[in-house]
């Protein structure tokens, strides 16, 4: 195998090294995602579930990538399926209900109360 540092242009012998570099890059840039409806504000008295989940994550030291999923929880599946965020929420949880958290390790946590509990139990490490 040729070291990626010695690869100029495209050579088949460089492919394993390049793939390893891409994997490292993907691991470094993988980030927590929070799928919300259209609103990430906590609302009056912190009652909106998507905003409450986001606030709990921020208070725990996280800054997730917020994905606005549009749609509504009571719409039929064929209609919610038109929105990419709701499709992804369904793929992850078999439900169109958001918020849905995908941690940077790939763990999936669905709905606001479990997300808030997860954030309290897993504060971000301060490095």
PyMOL commands that place a pseudoatom at each C-alpha (Angstrom):
pseudoatom trace, name=CA, resn=UNK, resi=1, chain=A, elem=C, hetatm=0, pos=[0.000, 0.000, 0.000]
pseudoatom trace, name=CA, resn=UNK, resi=2, chain=A, elem=C, hetatm=0, pos=[1.203, 3.490, -0.822]
pseudoatom trace, name=CA, resn=UNK, resi=3, chain=A, elem=C, hetatm=0, pos=[1.092, 6.140, 1.886]
pseudoatom trace, name=CA, resn=UNK, resi=4, chain=A, elem=C, hetatm=0, pos=[-1.559, 8.838, 1.173]
pseudoatom trace, name=CA, resn=UNK, resi=5, chain=A, elem=C, hetatm=0, pos=[1.191, 11.441, 1.541]
pseudoatom trace, name=CA, resn=UNK, resi=6, chain=A, elem=C, hetatm=0, pos=[2.992, 9.885, -1.453]
pseudoatom trace, name=CA, resn=UNK, resi=7, chain=A, elem=C, hetatm=0, pos=[-0.096, 9.815, -3.678]
pseudoatom trace, name=CA, resn=UNK, resi=8, chain=A, elem=C, hetatm=0, pos=[-0.159, 12.338, -6.489]
pseudoatom trace, name=CA, resn=UNK, resi=9, chain=A, elem=C, hetatm=0, pos=[-3.288, 12.195, -8.618]
pseudoatom trace, name=CA, resn=UNK, resi=10, chain=A, elem=C, hetatm=0, pos=[-5.441, 9.081, -8.706]
pseudoatom trace, name=CA, resn=UNK, resi=11, chain=A, elem=C, hetatm=0, pos=[-3.753, 5.719, -8.372]
pseudoatom trace, name=CA, resn=UNK, resi=12, chain=A, elem=C, hetatm=0, pos=[-5.529, 2.543, -7.433]
pseudoatom trace, name=CA, resn=UNK, resi=13, chain=A, elem=C, hetatm=0, pos=[-2.810, 1.753, -4.887]
pseudoatom trace, name=CA, resn=UNK, resi=14, chain=A, elem=C, hetatm=0, pos=[-3.714, 4.992, -3.043]
pseudoatom trace, name=CA, resn=UNK, resi=15, chain=A, elem=C, hetatm=0, pos=[-7.377, 4.070, -2.587]
pseudoatom trace, name=CA, resn=UNK, resi=16, chain=A, elem=C, hetatm=0, pos=[-7.152, 2.320, 0.837]
pseudoatom trace, name=CA, resn=UNK, resi=17, chain=A, elem=C, hetatm=0, pos=[-5.268, 5.273, 2.334]
pseudoatom trace, name=CA, resn=UNK, resi=18, chain=A, elem=C, hetatm=0, pos=[-7.719, 7.787, 0.865]
pseudoatom trace, name=CA, resn=UNK, resi=19, chain=A, elem=C, hetatm=0, pos=[-10.667, 5.801, 2.212]
pseudoatom trace, name=CA, resn=UNK, resi=20, chain=A, elem=C, hetatm=0, pos=[-9.089, 5.790, 5.668]
pseudoatom trace, name=CA, resn=UNK, resi=21, chain=A, elem=C, hetatm=0, pos=[-8.646, 9.571, 5.465]
pseudoatom trace, name=CA, resn=UNK, resi=22, chain=A, elem=C, hetatm=0, pos=[-12.288, 10.028, 4.470]
pseudoatom trace, name=CA, resn=UNK, resi=23, chain=A, elem=C, hetatm=0, pos=[-13.438, 7.839, 7.366]
pseudoatom trace, name=CA, resn=UNK, resi=24, chain=A, elem=C, hetatm=0, pos=[-11.400, 9.917, 9.833]
pseudoatom trace, name=CA, resn=UNK, resi=25, chain=A, elem=C, hetatm=0, pos=[-12.806, 13.125, 8.365]
pseudoatom trace, name=CA, resn=UNK, resi=26, chain=A, elem=C, hetatm=0, pos=[-16.362, 11.774, 8.631]
pseudoatom trace, name=CA, resn=UNK, resi=27, chain=A, elem=C, hetatm=0, pos=[-15.778, 10.788, 12.275]
pseudoatom trace, name=CA, resn=UNK, resi=28, chain=A, elem=C, hetatm=0, pos=[-14.373, 14.216, 13.131]
pseudoatom trace, name=CA, resn=UNK, resi=29, chain=A, elem=C, hetatm=0, pos=[-17.243, 16.077, 11.479]
pseudoatom trace, name=CA, resn=UNK, resi=30, chain=A, elem=C, hetatm=0, pos=[-20.084, 13.835, 12.632]
pseudoatom trace, name=CA, resn=UNK, resi=31, chain=A, elem=C, hetatm=0, pos=[-22.328, 15.968, 14.740]
pseudoatom trace, name=CA, resn=UNK, resi=32, chain=A, elem=C, hetatm=0, pos=[-25.362, 15.587, 16.867]
pseudoatom trace, name=CA, resn=UNK, resi=33, chain=A, elem=C, hetatm=0, pos=[-28.624, 16.281, 15.011]
pseudoatom trace, name=CA, resn=UNK, resi=34, chain=A, elem=C, hetatm=0, pos=[-31.925, 17.352, 16.460]
pseudoatom trace, name=CA, resn=UNK, resi=35, chain=A, elem=C, hetatm=0, pos=[-34.958, 17.009, 14.196]
pseudoatom trace, name=CA, resn=UNK, resi=36, chain=A, elem=C, hetatm=0, pos=[-37.620, 19.550, 15.158]
pseudoatom trace, name=CA, resn=UNK, resi=37, chain=A, elem=C, hetatm=0, pos=[-40.942, 20.550, 13.595]
pseudoatom trace, name=CA, resn=UNK, resi=38, chain=A, elem=C, hetatm=0, pos=[-40.736, 24.106, 12.303]
pseudoatom trace, name=CA, resn=UNK, resi=39, chain=A, elem=C, hetatm=0, pos=[-40.154, 25.733, 15.659]
pseudoatom trace, name=CA, resn=UNK, resi=40, chain=A, elem=C, hetatm=0, pos=[-37.130, 25.465, 17.907]
pseudoatom trace, name=CA, resn=UNK, resi=41, chain=A, elem=C, hetatm=0, pos=[-38.222, 28.168, 20.373]
pseudoatom trace, name=CA, resn=UNK, resi=42, chain=A, elem=C, hetatm=0, pos=[-39.292, 27.013, 23.824]
pseudoatom trace, name=CA, resn=UNK, resi=43, chain=A, elem=C, hetatm=0, pos=[-42.456, 29.110, 23.618]
pseudoatom trace, name=CA, resn=UNK, resi=44, chain=A, elem=C, hetatm=0, pos=[-44.362, 30.474, 26.585]
pseudoatom trace, name=CA, resn=UNK, resi=45, chain=A, elem=C, hetatm=0, pos=[-43.127, 28.897, 29.820]
pseudoatom trace, name=CA, resn=UNK, resi=46, chain=A, elem=C, hetatm=0, pos=[-40.944, 26.459, 27.831]
pseudoatom trace, name=CA, resn=UNK, resi=47, chain=A, elem=C, hetatm=0, pos=[-43.891, 24.335, 26.757]
pseudoatom trace, name=CA, resn=UNK, resi=48, chain=A, elem=C, hetatm=0, pos=[-43.046, 23.659, 23.098]
pseudoatom trace, name=CA, resn=UNK, resi=49, chain=A, elem=C, hetatm=0, pos=[-41.469, 20.183, 23.025]
pseudoatom trace, name=CA, resn=UNK, resi=50, chain=A, elem=C, hetatm=0, pos=[-38.963, 20.853, 20.223]
pseudoatom trace, name=CA, resn=UNK, resi=51, chain=A, elem=C, hetatm=0, pos=[-37.718, 24.052, 21.849]
pseudoatom trace, name=CA, resn=UNK, resi=52, chain=A, elem=C, hetatm=0, pos=[-37.577, 22.426, 25.290]
pseudoatom trace, name=CA, resn=UNK, resi=53, chain=A, elem=C, hetatm=0, pos=[-35.423, 19.596, 23.910]
pseudoatom trace, name=CA, resn=UNK, resi=54, chain=A, elem=C, hetatm=0, pos=[-33.070, 22.060, 22.199]
pseudoatom trace, name=CA, resn=UNK, resi=55, chain=A, elem=C, hetatm=0, pos=[-32.790, 24.181, 25.343]
pseudoatom trace, name=CA, resn=UNK, resi=56, chain=A, elem=C, hetatm=0, pos=[-31.930, 21.120, 27.454]
pseudoatom trace, name=CA, resn=UNK, resi=57, chain=A, elem=C, hetatm=0, pos=[-29.218, 20.078, 25.016]
pseudoatom trace, name=CA, resn=UNK, resi=58, chain=A, elem=C, hetatm=0, pos=[-27.708, 23.570, 24.991]
pseudoatom trace, name=CA, resn=UNK, resi=59, chain=A, elem=C, hetatm=0, pos=[-27.792, 23.741, 28.787]
pseudoatom trace, name=CA, resn=UNK, resi=60, chain=A, elem=C, hetatm=0, pos=[-25.928, 20.411, 28.844]
pseudoatom trace, name=CA, resn=UNK, resi=61, chain=A, elem=C, hetatm=0, pos=[-23.211, 21.935, 26.657]
pseudoatom trace, name=CA, resn=UNK, resi=62, chain=A, elem=C, hetatm=0, pos=[-24.233, 20.671, 23.214]
pseudoatom trace, name=CA, resn=UNK, resi=63, chain=A, elem=C, hetatm=0, pos=[-24.870, 22.668, 20.064]
pseudoatom trace, name=CA, resn=UNK, resi=64, chain=A, elem=C, hetatm=0, pos=[-26.708, 20.206, 17.798]
pseudoatom trace, name=CA, resn=UNK, resi=65, chain=A, elem=C, hetatm=0, pos=[-27.331, 20.647, 14.102]
pseudoatom trace, name=CA, resn=UNK, resi=66, chain=A, elem=C, hetatm=0, pos=[-31.040, 21.607, 14.091]
pseudoatom trace, name=CA, resn=UNK, resi=67, chain=A, elem=C, hetatm=0, pos=[-32.987, 20.096, 11.189]
pseudoatom trace, name=CA, resn=UNK, resi=68, chain=A, elem=C, hetatm=0, pos=[-36.389, 21.697, 10.623]
pseudoatom trace, name=CA, resn=UNK, resi=69, chain=A, elem=C, hetatm=0, pos=[-38.696, 18.878, 9.589]
pseudoatom trace, name=CA, resn=UNK, resi=70, chain=A, elem=C, hetatm=0, pos=[-41.879, 20.780, 8.704]
pseudoatom trace, name=CA, resn=UNK, resi=71, chain=A, elem=C, hetatm=0, pos=[-45.140, 18.819, 8.614]
pseudoatom trace, name=CA, resn=UNK, resi=72, chain=A, elem=C, hetatm=0, pos=[-47.362, 18.074, 11.610]
pseudoatom trace, name=CA, resn=UNK, resi=73, chain=A, elem=C, hetatm=0, pos=[-47.607, 15.026, 13.837]
pseudoatom trace, name=CA, resn=UNK, resi=74, chain=A, elem=C, hetatm=0, pos=[-51.308, 14.476, 13.042]
pseudoatom trace, name=CA, resn=UNK, resi=75, chain=A, elem=C, hetatm=0, pos=[-50.941, 14.618, 9.230]
pseudoatom trace, name=CA, resn=UNK, resi=76, chain=A, elem=C, hetatm=0, pos=[-51.225, 11.327, 7.355]
pseudoatom trace, name=CA, resn=UNK, resi=77, chain=A, elem=C, hetatm=0, pos=[-47.975, 9.577, 6.531]
pseudoatom trace, name=CA, resn=UNK, resi=78, chain=A, elem=C, hetatm=0, pos=[-48.209, 10.158, 2.785]
pseudoatom trace, name=CA, resn=UNK, resi=79, chain=A, elem=C, hetatm=0, pos=[-48.291, 13.908, 3.439]
pseudoatom trace, name=CA, resn=UNK, resi=80, chain=A, elem=C, hetatm=0, pos=[-45.599, 13.995, 6.142]
pseudoatom trace, name=CA, resn=UNK, resi=81, chain=A, elem=C, hetatm=0, pos=[-43.448, 11.848, 3.872]
pseudoatom trace, name=CA, resn=UNK, resi=82, chain=A, elem=C, hetatm=0, pos=[-43.122, 14.848, 1.526]
pseudoatom trace, name=CA, resn=UNK, resi=83, chain=A, elem=C, hetatm=0, pos=[-40.795, 16.522, 4.045]
pseudoatom trace, name=CA, resn=UNK, resi=84, chain=A, elem=C, hetatm=0, pos=[-37.223, 15.259, 4.253]
pseudoatom trace, name=CA, resn=UNK, resi=85, chain=A, elem=C, hetatm=0, pos=[-36.894, 15.757, 8.012]
pseudoatom trace, name=CA, resn=UNK, resi=86, chain=A, elem=C, hetatm=0, pos=[-40.099, 13.839, 8.744]
pseudoatom trace, name=CA, resn=UNK, resi=87, chain=A, elem=C, hetatm=0, pos=[-38.991, 11.043, 6.407]
pseudoatom trace, name=CA, resn=UNK, resi=88, chain=A, elem=C, hetatm=0, pos=[-35.715, 10.793, 8.304]
pseudoatom trace, name=CA, resn=UNK, resi=89, chain=A, elem=C, hetatm=0, pos=[-37.535, 10.838, 11.667]
pseudoatom trace, name=CA, resn=UNK, resi=90, chain=A, elem=C, hetatm=0, pos=[-39.735, 7.985, 10.422]
pseudoatom trace, name=CA, resn=UNK, resi=91, chain=A, elem=C, hetatm=0, pos=[-36.714, 6.049, 9.142]
pseudoatom trace, name=CA, resn=UNK, resi=92, chain=A, elem=C, hetatm=0, pos=[-35.068, 6.365, 12.558]
pseudoatom trace, name=CA, resn=UNK, resi=93, chain=A, elem=C, hetatm=0, pos=[-38.079, 5.776, 14.833]
pseudoatom trace, name=CA, resn=UNK, resi=94, chain=A, elem=C, hetatm=0, pos=[-40.953, 4.404, 12.715]
pseudoatom trace, name=CA, resn=UNK, resi=95, chain=A, elem=C, hetatm=0, pos=[-42.905, 7.508, 13.756]
pseudoatom trace, name=CA, resn=UNK, resi=96, chain=A, elem=C, hetatm=0, pos=[-43.290, 10.979, 12.229]
pseudoatom trace, name=CA, resn=UNK, resi=97, chain=A, elem=C, hetatm=0, pos=[-43.253, 12.589, 15.687]
pseudoatom trace, name=CA, resn=UNK, resi=98, chain=A, elem=C, hetatm=0, pos=[-40.411, 15.001, 16.433]
pseudoatom trace, name=CA, resn=UNK, resi=99, chain=A, elem=C, hetatm=0, pos=[-38.216, 15.999, 18.224]
pseudoatom trace, name=CA, resn=UNK, resi=100, chain=A, elem=C, hetatm=0, pos=[-35.767, 13.219, 17.446]
pseudoatom trace, name=CA, resn=UNK, resi=101, chain=A, elem=C, hetatm=0, pos=[-32.156, 13.370, 18.601]
pseudoatom trace, name=CA, resn=UNK, resi=102, chain=A, elem=C, hetatm=0, pos=[-29.335, 11.547, 16.844]
pseudoatom trace, name=CA, resn=UNK, resi=103, chain=A, elem=C, hetatm=0, pos=[-26.224, 11.739, 19.012]
pseudoatom trace, name=CA, resn=UNK, resi=104, chain=A, elem=C, hetatm=0, pos=[-22.733, 11.967, 17.582]
pseudoatom trace, name=CA, resn=UNK, resi=105, chain=A, elem=C, hetatm=0, pos=[-22.329, 8.265, 18.436]
pseudoatom trace, name=CA, resn=UNK, resi=106, chain=A, elem=C, hetatm=0, pos=[-25.457, 7.362, 16.443]
pseudoatom trace, name=CA, resn=UNK, resi=107, chain=A, elem=C, hetatm=0, pos=[-27.803, 6.790, 19.386]
pseudoatom trace, name=CA, resn=UNK, resi=108, chain=A, elem=C, hetatm=0, pos=[-31.416, 7.776, 18.599]
pseudoatom trace, name=CA, resn=UNK, resi=109, chain=A, elem=C, hetatm=0, pos=[-33.606, 9.371, 21.276]
pseudoatom trace, name=CA, resn=UNK, resi=110, chain=A, elem=C, hetatm=0, pos=[-37.213, 10.188, 20.418]
pseudoatom trace, name=CA, resn=UNK, resi=111, chain=A, elem=C, hetatm=0, pos=[-39.573, 12.806, 21.907]
pseudoatom trace, name=CA, resn=UNK, resi=112, chain=A, elem=C, hetatm=0, pos=[-38.804, 15.710, 24.203]
pseudoatom trace, name=CA, resn=UNK, resi=113, chain=A, elem=C, hetatm=0, pos=[-38.943, 14.179, 27.685]
pseudoatom trace, name=CA, resn=UNK, resi=114, chain=A, elem=C, hetatm=0, pos=[-36.476, 11.355, 26.896]
pseudoatom trace, name=CA, resn=UNK, resi=115, chain=A, elem=C, hetatm=0, pos=[-34.215, 13.861, 25.094]
pseudoatom trace, name=CA, resn=UNK, resi=116, chain=A, elem=C, hetatm=0, pos=[-34.233, 16.162, 28.137]
pseudoatom trace, name=CA, resn=UNK, resi=117, chain=A, elem=C, hetatm=0, pos=[-33.449, 13.181, 30.406]
pseudoatom trace, name=CA, resn=UNK, resi=118, chain=A, elem=C, hetatm=0, pos=[-30.641, 12.090, 28.063]
pseudoatom trace, name=CA, resn=UNK, resi=119, chain=A, elem=C, hetatm=0, pos=[-29.114, 15.597, 28.120]
pseudoatom trace, name=CA, resn=UNK, resi=120, chain=A, elem=C, hetatm=0, pos=[-29.201, 15.687, 31.939]
pseudoatom trace, name=CA, resn=UNK, resi=121, chain=A, elem=C, hetatm=0, pos=[-27.483, 12.276, 32.174]
pseudoatom trace, name=CA, resn=UNK, resi=122, chain=A, elem=C, hetatm=0, pos=[-24.882, 12.992, 29.465]
pseudoatom trace, name=CA, resn=UNK, resi=123, chain=A, elem=C, hetatm=0, pos=[-23.471, 16.503, 29.865]
pseudoatom trace, name=CA, resn=UNK, resi=124, chain=A, elem=C, hetatm=0, pos=[-20.903, 17.479, 27.246]
pseudoatom trace, name=CA, resn=UNK, resi=125, chain=A, elem=C, hetatm=0, pos=[-17.320, 17.031, 28.323]
pseudoatom trace, name=CA, resn=UNK, resi=126, chain=A, elem=C, hetatm=0, pos=[-15.421, 20.265, 28.692]
pseudoatom trace, name=CA, resn=UNK, resi=127, chain=A, elem=C, hetatm=0, pos=[-12.076, 19.804, 26.960]
for i in range(1, 127): cmd.bond("trace and resi %d" % i, "trace and resi %d" % (i + 1))
show_as sticks, trace
zoom trace
